[in-house]
Amino acid sequence: MKSAKQLVSSVVLKEGLHYVEKNPMENLNKLINWGEKLAVKENHKEYARNFRRILNQPGNNWRHYVERLFTELHPHVRQKVLINFVVNSGLAGMPLAEKMGAKHGCNIPWAILMDPTAACNLKCTGCWAAEYEKTSSLDYQTLNRIIEEGKELGIYMYIYSGGEPLIRKKDLIKLARKHDDCMFLSFTNGTLVDEELAQEMQKAGNFALAISVEGFEEETDMRRGQGTFKKVMAAMDILKKYGVPFGFSTCYHSQNTAAVGSDEYIDLMIEKGCIFGWYFTYIPLGKDAKLELLATPEQREWMYHRIRQLRDTKPIFLMDFWNDGEYTGGCIAGGRRYFHINANGDVEPCAFIHYSNVNIKEVSLLEALKCDLFKHYQAGQPFNDNHLRPCPLLDNPHKLREIVHASGAYSTQLMDLESVDTLTAKCEEISRKWAVTADRLWQESQKQLNCSQCQASCSRVG
C-alpha cells in the first residue's frame, strides 16, 4: 500500500508532468520547484536546487540530457520512471528505509539485486555467473514475496541479474505490472530482446534494461561469442523504437579499456538510445578466472579521469562502480545501499562476493538483512578511509578474509566452492599496486574539494 506521502507526491507529479509536456524545457523549472517542496531530506532538496541551476544554462550538458529524456522516452514510461524512481524509491522510500533501519538496528538498502535464474544462453569468458549451478532459480512466489517485504521496509528499486534474467521475461513483466509502484531494472546480454518484450515494457512503464556490451564488435564478441555485438545493436534499435528506458553495462579490463572509454564508444551508445551506462571492472572470480584480464592501475586511473570528463561532455548518465567510491562513501554492498540474492536463494553482500550464511527461502527479508555476514560488513564500512579503494575484495582483500571467517559464511559457488583465502590471494598484488595510485588520486581529490569549499565560503562572505 502506498503511503500518504507517495500518493500526494504521485498526484502532484502527474499534474506537473501534464503541464511540463506542453513545453518541457520552459516549464520543467516549476516541476523541480514542486519536487523540492516534496523532498524530506535536505540533500534531496539540494539536488533539486542544483538541477534547477543546470537547467538555466542553455549549453549545459545535463540540460541536453534532460531534453533527451523528454524526446526519446515514451510519455507513459517517462511518467512511471519519474514517479517510481524519483518519488517512491527516492523522496518517500529512502526516509522510510532509514527509519526502519534505525528501528531494527540494521542496514535497509535502496535496492535489491536478485537472480531469477542462473541459466544463460551465452558462455562469456570470465563471467562470475558461470560459477553458479545452472539449474538454480527463484520461483515467482519467492520473487514476489521479496518485493512485498521490501516495500514494507521502504525499498522500491529491484534489479535482476543472472544467468540471463530475460529467460524469465514473462515473470519479470508480470512482477513489474503487479508492483507498479516500484522501479525494475534487469541486466541482460540483450540477445533475447524482441518486439513483444519492448511493447510489454512500454505498457508497464517501470521496467528498464542494462545491456551488457564490452566495446565494439571485436571486444564484445571476444568475450561473448561471435555475432553477439550485432544482436545487441539490433536489440537497442527495438528498445529505442518503443521509447523504453535502457542503457549499457560494460566490464572494463586489460584488453578493452581504451575502446570503452573512447568518445566513439559513448557516442555510439547515445546514438543507439542508451540513457545511462554502468561501468564495472573485471573481478577474478572462480576457477576459470583470467588474472591477465585485470585492469592495470594505469588503466583504472585513466578510466577514473575519463568517466569524469565524459560526464561533463556527453548527454548520458555514467557511473563507475569502483572509481566512484568518493561519491558513495566507499562500498555500497552488504545492505548499505544494496545486496544480492543469487538464484539458489543465498543472500550475499554483493554480486561479486559469493559468500553467505542465510538463504531467503528459509528466512524473511528482514532476518536476512540482520545476518552475521551483513553485521560484519556494516561494522567495517567504509573498508578504507580512501574511498577510491572501496572494495573489500579488489582493494582491501584482507578485509574480506576477516569478515568471511568471523561470520562463518559459506561459499555459494557450487561449481568450485572457492574459499575466501583462495579468492583474496588473487587480488593481493593488484590491490597493492592500485593503492599507490589511488592514494595519490585521493590526496589530489581532497585538495580540490577543500579548495572548492573555501571558494564557496569566500563567495558567501563576499
C-alpha positions as CSV (number, residue, x, y, z in Angstrom):
1,M,0.0,0.0,0.0
2,K,1.3,3.4,-0.9
3,S,2.0,5.9,1.9
4,A,0.1,9.2,2.1
5,K,3.4,10.9,1.1
6,Q,3.7,8.7,-2.0
7,L,0.0,9.3,-3.0
8,V,0.3,13.1,-2.7
9,S,3.6,13.2,-4.5
10,S,2.4,11.0,-7.3
11,V,-0.7,13.2,-7.9
12,V,1.4,16.3,-7.9
13,L,4.0,14.9,-10.2
14,K,1.3,13.6,-12.6
15,E,-0.3,17.0,-12.8
16,G,3.1,18.6,-13.1
17,L,4.1,16.3,-16.0
18,H,0.9,17.1,-17.9
19,Y,1.9,20.7,-17.6
20,V,5.5,20.2,-18.5
21,E,4.7,18.1,-21.6
22,K,3.3,21.2,-23.3
23,N,6.7,22.9,-23.3
24,P,9.2,20.7,-21.5
25,M,12.3,22.9,-21.1
26,E,10.4,26.0,-20.4
27,N,8.1,24.5,-17.7
28,L,10.4,22.0,-16.1
29,N,11.7,24.5,-13.5
30,K,8.2,24.5,-12.0
31,L,8.2,20.8,-11.7
32,I,11.6,20.9,-9.9
33,N,10.2,23.5,-7.5
34,W,7.4,21.1,-6.6
35,G,9.9,18.3,-6.2
36,E,12.0,20.5,-3.8
37,K,8.9,21.1,-1.7
38,L,8.0,17.4,-1.6
39,A,11.6,16.4,-0.5
40,V,12.1,15.4,3.1
41,K,15.8,15.0,3.2
42,E,18.0,18.2,2.9
43,N,20.3,16.6,0.4
44,H,17.3,15.8,-1.8
45,K,16.4,19.5,-1.7
46,E,20.0,20.4,-2.6
47,Y,19.8,18.1,-5.6
48,A,16.7,19.9,-6.8
49,R,18.4,23.3,-6.4
50,N,21.5,22.2,-8.3
51,F,19.4,20.7,-11.0
52,R,17.5,23.9,-11.4
53,R,20.7,25.8,-11.8
54,I,21.8,23.4,-14.5
55,L,18.6,23.8,-16.5
56,N,19.0,27.5,-16.6
57,Q,22.3,27.1,-18.5
58,P,21.3,26.6,-22.2
59,G,24.6,25.0,-23.2
60,N,24.9,22.7,-20.2
61,N,25.5,19.0,-21.0
62,W,22.9,17.9,-18.4
63,R,20.2,20.2,-19.9
64,H,20.8,18.3,-23.2
65,Y,20.4,15.1,-21.2
66,V,17.0,16.2,-19.9
67,E,16.0,17.1,-23.4
68,R,16.8,13.5,-24.5
69,L,14.6,12.1,-21.8
70,F,11.7,14.2,-23.0
71,T,12.2,13.4,-26.7
72,E,13.3,9.7,-26.6
73,L,11.2,8.1,-23.8
74,H,7.5,7.3,-24.4
75,P,5.3,9.6,-22.3
76,H,3.8,6.8,-20.2
77,V,7.3,5.4,-19.5
78,R,8.6,8.9,-18.6
79,Q,5.8,9.4,-16.1
80,K,6.3,6.0,-14.4
81,V,10.1,6.4,-14.2
82,L,9.7,9.9,-12.5
83,I,7.1,8.7,-10.0
84,N,8.5,5.3,-9.2
85,F,12.2,6.2,-9.3
86,V,12.2,9.8,-8.0
87,V,9.3,9.7,-5.6
88,N,8.8,6.1,-4.4
89,S,12.3,4.9,-4.3
90,G,13.8,8.3,-3.5
91,L,11.8,11.0,-1.9
92,A,9.4,8.6,0.0
93,G,11.3,5.3,0.1
94,M,14.7,6.4,1.4
95,P,13.5,8.2,4.5
96,L,11.3,5.2,5.4
97,A,14.2,2.9,4.8
98,E,16.4,5.0,7.2
99,K,13.6,4.9,9.8
100,M,13.2,1.2,9.6
101,G,16.9,0.6,9.7
102,A,17.2,2.6,12.9
103,K,14.3,0.7,14.3
104,H,15.7,-2.7,13.5
105,G,19.4,-2.0,14.0
106,C,20.5,-3.0,10.5
107,N,21.0,-1.5,7.1
108,I,18.0,-1.2,4.9
109,P,19.2,-0.8,1.3
110,W,18.0,1.4,-1.5
111,A,17.9,-1.6,-4.0
112,I,17.8,-5.4,-4.0
113,L,19.7,-7.3,-6.7
114,M,18.3,-10.8,-7.3
115,D,18.8,-13.6,-9.8
116,P,15.6,-15.1,-11.3
117,T,17.7,-17.8,-12.9
118,A,21.4,-19.0,-13.1
119,A,20.8,-20.3,-16.6
120,C,22.2,-18.4,-19.6
121,N,22.1,-18.7,-23.3
122,L,25.7,-17.5,-23.6
123,K,29.0,-18.5,-22.0
124,C,31.1,-15.4,-21.6
125,T,34.8,-15.5,-20.8
126,G,35.5,-14.7,-17.2
127,C,31.8,-14.4,-16.2
128,W,31.3,-14.8,-12.5
129,A,27.7,-16.2,-13.0
130,A,29.3,-19.2,-14.7
131,E,30.3,-20.4,-11.2
132,Y,26.7,-21.0,-10.0
133,E,24.7,-24.1,-10.5
134,K,22.8,-23.7,-13.8
135,T,19.6,-25.3,-12.6
136,S,19.1,-22.9,-9.7
137,S,16.2,-20.4,-9.9
138,L,14.0,-18.2,-7.7
139,D,10.3,-19.0,-8.4
140,Y,7.7,-16.3,-9.0
141,Q,6.3,-16.6,-5.5
142,T,9.7,-16.1,-3.9
143,L,10.5,-13.1,-6.0
144,N,7.1,-11.6,-5.3
145,R,7.5,-12.2,-1.5
146,I,10.9,-10.4,-1.5
147,I,9.3,-7.4,-3.2
148,E,6.3,-7.3,-0.9
149,E,8.5,-7.5,2.2
150,G,10.9,-5.0,0.7
151,K,8.2,-2.3,0.2
152,E,7.3,-2.6,3.9
153,L,10.9,-1.5,4.6
154,G,10.9,1.3,2.1
155,I,12.6,-0.5,-0.8
156,Y,11.1,0.3,-4.2
157,M,14.1,-0.4,-6.5
158,Y,14.6,-4.0,-7.7
159,I,17.3,-5.2,-10.1
160,Y,17.8,-8.5,-11.8
161,S,21.0,-10.3,-12.8
162,G,21.8,-13.9,-13.5
163,G,22.4,-16.0,-15.6
164,E,20.3,-14.3,-18.2
165,P,17.2,-12.8,-16.5
166,L,15.2,-12.5,-19.7
167,I,14.9,-16.2,-19.9
168,R,12.2,-15.4,-17.3
169,K,11.0,-12.3,-19.1
170,K,7.3,-13.1,-18.8
171,D,7.5,-13.4,-15.0
172,L,9.6,-10.2,-14.8
173,I,7.0,-8.3,-16.7
174,K,4.3,-9.8,-14.6
175,L,6.0,-8.6,-11.4
176,A,6.5,-5.1,-12.9
177,R,2.8,-4.9,-13.7
178,K,1.8,-6.2,-10.3
179,H,4.1,-3.9,-8.4
180,D,3.5,-0.8,-10.5
181,D,4.7,1.5,-7.6
182,C,8.3,0.0,-7.9
183,M,11.1,0.5,-10.4
184,F,12.7,-2.5,-12.0
185,L,16.0,-2.9,-13.9
186,S,17.4,-6.1,-15.5
187,F,20.9,-6.7,-16.6
188,T,20.8,-8.7,-19.8
189,N,23.0,-9.8,-22.7
190,G,20.4,-8.4,-25.0
191,T,20.1,-11.4,-27.3
192,L,16.5,-12.2,-26.1
193,V,15.1,-8.7,-26.7
194,D,12.3,-8.7,-29.2
195,E,9.3,-6.5,-30.3
196,E,6.9,-8.3,-27.9
197,L,9.1,-7.6,-24.9
198,A,9.6,-3.9,-25.9
199,Q,5.8,-3.5,-26.2
200,E,5.3,-5.0,-22.8
201,M,8.0,-2.8,-21.3
202,Q,6.2,0.3,-22.8
203,K,2.9,-0.8,-21.3
204,A,4.4,-1.4,-17.8
205,G,6.5,1.8,-17.9
206,N,8.6,0.8,-14.9
207,F,10.9,-1.8,-16.3
208,A,14.4,-0.9,-17.8
209,L,17.3,-2.9,-19.2
210,A,21.1,-2.6,-18.7
211,I,22.6,-4.4,-21.8
212,S,26.0,-5.9,-21.4
213,V,28.4,-4.8,-24.1
214,E,32.2,-4.9,-24.0
215,G,33.1,-2.3,-26.5
216,F,32.8,-2.5,-30.3
217,E,32.3,-5.7,-32.3
218,E,35.8,-7.1,-31.8
219,E,35.9,-6.5,-28.0
220,T,32.3,-7.7,-27.4
221,D,32.5,-10.9,-29.5
222,M,35.9,-11.7,-28.0
223,R,34.2,-12.4,-24.6
224,R,30.6,-13.0,-25.5
225,G,30.8,-15.0,-28.7
226,Q,30.7,-14.2,-32.4
227,G,27.6,-12.3,-33.6
228,T,26.7,-11.1,-30.1
229,F,27.5,-7.4,-30.9
230,K,25.2,-7.3,-33.9
231,K,22.4,-8.8,-31.8
232,V,23.0,-6.2,-29.1
233,M,22.8,-3.4,-31.6
234,A,19.5,-4.8,-33.0
235,A,18.1,-5.0,-29.5
236,M,18.9,-1.4,-28.8
237,D,17.2,-0.4,-32.0
238,I,14.0,-2.2,-31.0
239,L,14.0,-0.6,-27.5
240,K,14.6,2.9,-28.8
241,K,11.7,2.5,-31.3
242,Y,9.3,1.9,-28.4
243,G,10.7,4.6,-26.1
244,V,11.6,2.4,-23.2
245,P,14.5,3.0,-20.9
246,F,17.7,1.2,-21.3
247,G,21.4,1.7,-21.0
248,F,24.7,-0.2,-21.3
249,S,26.6,-2.3,-18.8
250,T,30.3,-2.6,-19.5
251,C,33.1,-4.5,-17.8
252,Y,36.4,-2.9,-18.5
253,H,39.5,-5.0,-18.4
254,S,43.1,-5.0,-19.6
255,Q,42.1,-5.6,-23.3
256,N,39.2,-3.2,-23.8
257,T,39.7,-0.2,-21.6
258,A,40.8,2.2,-24.4
259,A,37.8,1.2,-26.5
260,V,35.1,1.5,-23.8
261,G,36.4,4.8,-22.6
262,S,36.6,6.4,-26.0
263,D,34.4,9.2,-27.3
264,E,33.4,7.0,-30.3
265,Y,32.1,4.3,-27.9
266,I,30.0,6.7,-25.9
267,D,28.7,8.5,-29.0
268,L,27.6,5.1,-30.4
269,M,25.8,4.2,-27.2
270,I,24.0,7.6,-27.2
271,E,23.1,7.2,-30.9
272,K,21.6,3.8,-30.2
273,G,19.4,5.3,-27.4
274,C,21.2,4.5,-24.1
275,I,20.3,6.9,-21.3
276,F,22.7,5.5,-18.8
277,G,25.9,3.5,-18.7
278,W,27.3,1.4,-15.8
279,Y,31.0,0.5,-15.7
280,F,32.4,-2.4,-13.7
281,T,36.0,-3.6,-13.6
282,Y,36.9,-7.2,-14.0
283,I,37.0,-9.3,-10.9
284,P,38.8,-12.7,-10.9
285,L,36.1,-15.0,-9.5
286,G,36.1,-18.8,-9.8
287,K,38.4,-21.5,-11.1
288,D,38.3,-20.2,-14.6
289,A,39.3,-16.6,-13.7
290,K,41.8,-15.0,-16.0
291,L,44.2,-12.8,-14.0
292,E,45.6,-11.3,-17.2
293,L,42.2,-9.5,-17.7
294,L,42.6,-7.4,-14.5
295,A,42.8,-3.8,-15.4
296,T,46.2,-2.3,-14.5
297,P,46.5,0.7,-12.1
298,E,47.3,2.9,-15.1
299,Q,44.1,1.7,-16.9
300,R,42.0,2.2,-13.8
301,E,43.3,5.7,-13.3
302,W,42.7,6.5,-17.0
303,M,39.0,5.4,-16.5
304,Y,38.8,7.5,-13.3
305,H,39.6,10.6,-15.3
306,R,37.7,9.6,-18.5
307,I,34.4,9.0,-16.8
308,R,34.5,12.4,-15.2
309,Q,35.4,14.0,-18.5
310,L,32.6,12.2,-20.3
311,R,30.0,13.2,-17.6
312,D,30.8,16.8,-18.4
313,T,30.6,16.5,-22.1
314,K,28.1,13.7,-23.1
315,P,24.3,13.7,-22.5
316,I,24.2,10.3,-20.8
317,F,24.4,9.3,-17.1
318,L,27.6,7.3,-16.4
319,M,28.8,5.6,-13.3
320,D,31.9,3.6,-12.5
321,F,31.1,1.4,-9.5
322,W,34.7,1.2,-8.3
323,N,36.1,4.6,-9.2
324,D,33.0,6.5,-7.9
325,G,33.6,5.4,-4.3
326,E,34.3,9.0,-3.4
327,Y,30.6,9.9,-4.1
328,T,29.1,6.9,-2.3
329,G,31.3,7.0,0.8
330,G,33.0,3.7,-0.1
331,C,31.5,0.2,-0.6
332,I,27.7,0.2,-1.0
333,A,27.2,-3.6,-0.5
334,G,26.2,-5.7,2.5
335,G,22.8,-3.9,2.6
336,R,24.2,-0.4,2.9
337,R,22.7,0.6,-0.4
338,Y,22.2,-2.8,-2.0
339,F,22.8,-6.6,-1.6
340,H,22.4,-9.7,-3.8
341,I,20.3,-12.8,-3.7
342,N,21.5,-15.5,-6.0
343,A,19.3,-17.9,-7.9
344,N,19.7,-20.6,-5.2
345,G,18.4,-18.1,-2.6
346,D,21.7,-17.4,-0.9
347,V,21.8,-13.9,0.5
348,E,25.2,-12.3,-0.5
349,P,26.6,-8.9,0.3
350,C,27.4,-8.2,-3.3
351,A,27.1,-9.7,-6.8
352,F,30.9,-10.2,-6.7
353,I,31.2,-11.6,-3.2
354,H,29.9,-15.2,-3.3
355,Y,29.6,-16.0,0.4
356,S,26.5,-16.2,2.6
357,N,25.1,-17.5,5.9
358,V,21.4,-17.3,5.2
359,N,19.0,-18.3,2.4
360,I,16.0,-16.2,1.5
361,K,13.9,-19.4,1.1
362,E,14.3,-20.1,4.8
363,V,14.1,-16.6,6.3
364,S,12.3,-13.3,5.9
365,L,13.9,-10.4,4.2
366,L,14.4,-8.5,7.5
367,E,16.0,-11.6,9.0
368,A,18.4,-11.8,6.0
369,L,19.4,-8.2,6.5
370,K,20.3,-8.9,10.1
371,C,22.5,-11.9,9.3
372,D,26.0,-12.1,10.8
373,L,27.8,-11.5,7.5
374,F,26.0,-8.2,6.9
375,K,26.6,-7.1,10.5
376,H,30.3,-7.5,9.9
377,Y,30.0,-5.6,6.7
378,Q,28.2,-2.8,8.4
379,A,30.8,-2.6,11.2
380,G,33.6,-2.5,8.7
381,Q,32.3,0.1,6.3
382,P,34.0,2.1,4.9
383,F,36.7,-0.5,4.4
384,N,39.3,2.2,3.7
385,D,39.5,5.9,4.5
386,N,40.5,6.3,0.9
387,H,37.1,5.9,-0.9
388,L,38.9,5.3,-4.2
389,R,39.8,1.9,-2.6
390,P,36.3,0.9,-1.6
391,C,36.1,-2.8,-2.3
392,P,36.8,-5.4,0.4
393,L,37.9,-7.8,-2.3
394,L,39.7,-6.0,-5.0
395,D,41.1,-3.1,-2.9
396,N,41.3,-4.5,0.6
397,P,41.4,-8.3,0.3
398,H,42.4,-8.8,4.0
399,K,39.1,-7.2,5.0
400,L,37.0,-9.7,3.2
401,R,39.0,-12.6,4.6
402,E,38.4,-11.2,8.1
403,I,34.7,-10.8,7.5
404,V,34.0,-14.2,6.0
405,H,36.0,-16.0,8.7
406,A,34.4,-14.0,11.5
407,S,30.9,-14.5,10.3
408,G,31.3,-18.2,9.4
409,A,29.9,-17.6,5.9
410,Y,30.0,-20.4,3.3
411,S,30.9,-20.3,-0.4
412,T,27.9,-20.1,-2.7
413,Q,29.9,-21.0,-5.8
414,L,28.6,-24.6,-6.1
415,M,30.7,-25.3,-9.1
416,D,34.0,-24.9,-7.2
417,L,33.3,-23.7,-3.6
418,E,36.1,-21.2,-3.9
419,S,37.5,-20.4,-0.4
420,V,37.9,-16.8,0.6
421,D,41.6,-17.4,1.1
422,T,42.0,-18.6,-2.5
423,L,39.9,-15.7,-3.9
424,T,41.6,-12.9,-2.0
425,A,45.0,-14.2,-2.8
426,K,44.3,-13.5,-6.4
427,C,43.8,-9.8,-5.6
428,E,46.7,-9.1,-3.3
429,E,49.2,-7.9,-5.9
430,I,46.8,-5.7,-7.8
431,S,45.4,-4.2,-4.6
432,R,49.0,-3.2,-3.5
433,K,49.7,-1.7,-6.9
434,W,46.4,0.2,-7.1
435,A,46.9,1.6,-3.5
436,V,49.9,3.7,-4.7
437,T,47.9,5.3,-7.5
438,A,44.7,5.6,-5.5
439,D,46.3,7.3,-2.6
440,R,47.8,9.9,-4.9
441,L,44.4,10.5,-6.6
442,W,42.7,10.7,-3.3
443,Q,45.0,13.4,-2.0
444,E,44.5,15.4,-5.1
445,S,40.8,15.0,-4.9
446,Q,40.6,16.1,-1.3
447,K,42.8,19.1,-2.0
448,Q,40.5,20.1,-4.8
449,L,37.4,19.6,-2.6
450,N,38.9,21.8,0.2
451,C,39.7,24.5,-2.4
452,S,36.2,24.4,-3.7
453,Q,34.7,24.6,-0.2
454,C,37.0,27.6,0.6
455,Q,35.9,29.4,-2.6
456,A,32.3,28.8,-1.8
457,S,32.7,30.1,1.7
458,C,34.5,33.2,0.5
459,S,31.8,33.8,-2.1
460,R,29.1,33.7,0.6
461,V,31.0,36.0,2.8
462,G,31.6,38.4,-0.1
